Amino acid sequence: MIVLHVEVKKEDLALSVIQHLLKKQLIHSAEYTKINLFYPNSTKGEVKLSAGFAIRAKTKALQFQKIQTTLQDKFKKRIHALYATPIVYMDQKQAELLKSATQAV
């Protein structure tokens, strides 16, 4: 099991990503929140601040590659970051629900 992390610039895009992944049964559940993104501005040597949205979703680790391909195909370059962190411990009932609610691998 993993927590999928996706960063986008616009709220409507965050909602579209969540809806798309849920419809394809690639994630079990998701949340999104407004975030501030900090990154270096290489031309001026300064730190740049940009608003965006972070999506967190629970899914199976083996779904990551399929999710990555799906997001690249559907949303092209509008996904600014995509990575996952492992879920080390999870309630057994929640784990079974997540397994049954997502696509078989």
N, C-alpha and C positions, 0 to 999 in steps of 0.2 A: 504494500500500500504506500501511496505517496500523496503529498500535497503538491499540486501543480500550481506554479506561480506564473502569471502572465501580466505584463505591463503594457498599457496602451495609453494614448493621449486623450481620448474622448470618451465620455460617459456612454453615449449611444453605441460606440464600438464595444465597450466592455459588456453591455447588455446583449449585443449581437453575438459575441463570442460565447457567452454563457449559454444563451438559448441554442446556439448551433451545437455545442458540445453535449448539452442535455438531450436534444432531439436525436442525436446520433448514439446516445447511451455511452458516451466515452467518459463521462464523469457522473458521480453520484449526486453531489450537491456543490454549490458554489456561493461565494460571497464576493463583493467588491467594495473597495473603499477609495476615497480620494487620497492621493499621495503627492508629495513634493519630490521631484527627481533632481538630484544634484549630479553633475558630471563636468569634467574639465572641458574648457573651451580651448582647444589646442592652439588656435591662432593667436590668442591674447594671453594665454597662461593663467586665465581666471577660472573660477568655478561658476558654472551656469546653473540656474534654477529654472525648472519647468514643471508645471502641474501635470498630473496624469491620474490614472486609475490602476489599481492593483487588483487582480482577480486571484482568489485562492479557491482551489477545488480539490475534492478528494476523489481519488481514482486508483486503479490498479497500476502497479509499476510497469507491467508489460504493455500498457496502453500508451505510454509516453511517445513512442515512435509514431504511432498512428495519429495521435493528437497533433504532434509536430507537423506531420505531412498535411493533415486536414487544415490546420491553421495557415500554413504557408500557401496552400492551394486557394483557400477561400478569401483570406484577408491580406495576402501578398506581404508587402513590407510595412503594414500598419501595426504589426506586433513588435514592440520595442525590446521586450525581454521574455524569454520562455525558459523555465528551469523547474526542477522538482526537488523536494526534500523528502527523505523517507519518514514514514510514520513508524516509530519504534514500538510504541505500545498503543493498543486500541481496545476498547470494550469489545468483547467477542460478539455480542448481538449487533453492534454497529458494523463490525467487520463483515459479518454474514450479510447484512443488508446492503452494504457497499458492493460485495461480490455479486449478489443477485440482481442489483439494479444496473450494473454496467455490462457491456457486451462481453461475451465469452472471448477469450484470447486464443 
